[in-house]
């Protein structure tokens, strides 16, 4: 049994294309607008809703932030790299070394908000049932297609063969300002590394271009991965939406 807990998580899996909800379990004393909405959606999707005691809910979860509602779900499905290339100019993201569920959730949230078409990550990199991930992503972790890899160079070569540029967020001699890089009408996969290890040699050696975020001050400490992702994804969206 795979359990996700809390109203945000349950709403997210109800709307997910990548897993099935077997049953929703609600504490018998819980009733509010969110609960009513979830019950209504479950009925539409013909998902069983079961009312139980608060003690039974507590036995099903590990934390205390469930709010009296959990869902029994299947394992989240992942996709193939080819399935991400449905658009002529896809916007993809590659994430490395970002293991904190809160930060990962914030990254998913920003990427989804700004139109990312899919994410590539190391295999078994994250627990998709983690309530912290589901909450911090506001459910976006259930809406974005995700590809796991065990052979990163091979996947990157497949993407490059489809005219998708590998663009690494990496401050070095060859990098250009984010705001000088032309993202318009171009298929890209943005590679973003965590604070501790950054991007791997496999990614850097496969990169076509490098970008960095310019700062107003002489600031030696870079933005964290979640903040950097928001800035980069916002600029990609701005350029391709024709907004000033």
C-alpha positions, -999 to 999 in steps of 0.1 A, spaced: 0 0 0 13 35 -10 -2 62 12 -1 100 5 -14 122 32 -31 156 36 -56 175 14 -29 190 -10 -14 156 -16 -48 139 -21 -60 167 -45 -27 163 -64 -30 125 -69 -67 129 -79 -56 151 -108 -25 130 -117 -21 113 -151 7 92 -138 -9 71 -110 -42 56 -99 -60 63 -67 -73 31 -52 -91 46 -22 -95 78 -2 -97 75 36 -111 103 57 -115 107 94 -152 105 104 -151 138 122 -136 158 93 -158 180 72 -149 212 53 -148 227 18 -117 208 8 -130 175 21 -163 181 2 -144 189 -30 -123 158 -27 -154 136 -21 -171 151 -51 -141 145 -73 -138 110 -61 -174 102 -69 -169 116 -104 -139 93 -109 -157 64 -91 -131 61 -64 -141 46 -31 -142 70 -1 -141 54 33 -148 71 66 -128 58 96 -117 68 131 -88 92 136 -69 64 152 -70 43 121 -57 73 100 -28 77 124 -19 41 120 -16 45 82 8 75 83 42 83 97 36 121 103 11 143 120 2 166 92 -24 145 74 -53 166 85 -75 136 87 -73 125 51 -51 101 32 -52 82 -1 -41 47 -11 -24 51 -45 -4 31 -70 33 38 -76 39 69 -97 47 60 -133 76 75 -151 79 82 -188 104 76 -216 126 103 -229 110 102 -264 76 109 -248 89 143 -237 96 154 -272 60 160 -284 64 197 -292 87 212 -318 106 232 -293 102 215 -259 114 231 -226 129 203 -204 149 203 -172 176 180 -159 181 180 -121 212 167 -103 222 166 -67 189 181 -53 178 157 -27 159 178 -2 122 171 -7 112 207 0 136 222 -25 127 196 -51 90 205 -46 97 242 -50 116 234 -82 88 213 -96 63 240 -87 83 267 -106 89 245 -136 53 236 -140 42 272 -135 65 284 -163 56 257 -188 83 230 -185 74 200 -206 92 173 -186 120 166 -161 149 141 -162 163 128 -130 185 100 -117 167 67 -112 149 63 -78 161 97 -69 131 108 -48 101 94 -29 71 107 -49 48 97 -20 66 122 3 41 146 18 67 173 20 74 170 -18 37 170 -27 30 200 -4 59 222 -14 52 215 -51 16 224 -46 8 192 -65 30 200 -95 51 168 -88 20 148 -99 14 169 -131 49 170 -146 61 141 -168 93 127 -152 120 104 -168 145 84 -147 179 77 -161 207 53 -154 227 62 -185 228 100 -186 251 105 -216 229 82 -237 198 102 -229 215 135 -236 227 123 -269 192 112 -278 180 147 -270 208 164 -289 199 142 -319 164 158 -318 179 193 -320 175 200 -283 202 221 -268 218 211 -235 221 243 -216 238 241 -182 234 266 -154 271 269 -147 291 300 -140 324 298 -159 345 313 -186 322 301 -214 289 311 -197 268 340 -209 242 360 -190 208 343 -188 193 375 -203 216 375 -233 209 339 -242 183 333 -269 157 307 -258 131 318 -283 118 290 -306 145 266 -295 143 232 -279 163 232 -247 170 211 -216 182 232 -187 206 214 -164 206 226 -128 228 211 -101 225 211 -63 245 234 -40 268 206 -27 280 189 -58 267 210 -87 265 194 -122 284 162 -130 312 159 -156 288 139 -178 264 168 -180 291 195 -185 309 175 -212 276 171 -231 266 207 -227 261 229 -258 260 262 -239 264 276 -204 244 303 -187 246 322 -155 223 346 -136 239 380 -133 238 397 -98 234 433 -89 261 430 -63 295 413 -60 278 382 -45 300 351 -44 273 328 -30 250 316 -58 213 314 -55 201 280 -43 187 256 -69 151 263 -63 156 301 -66 178 297 -97 152 275 -113 125 301 -108 146 328 -124 157 307 -154 122 292 -161 106 326 -158 130 340 -185 124 311 -208 87 317 -205 91 354 -210 111 350 -242 88 324 -257 55 342 -247 66 374 -264 62 393 -231 85 423 -222 
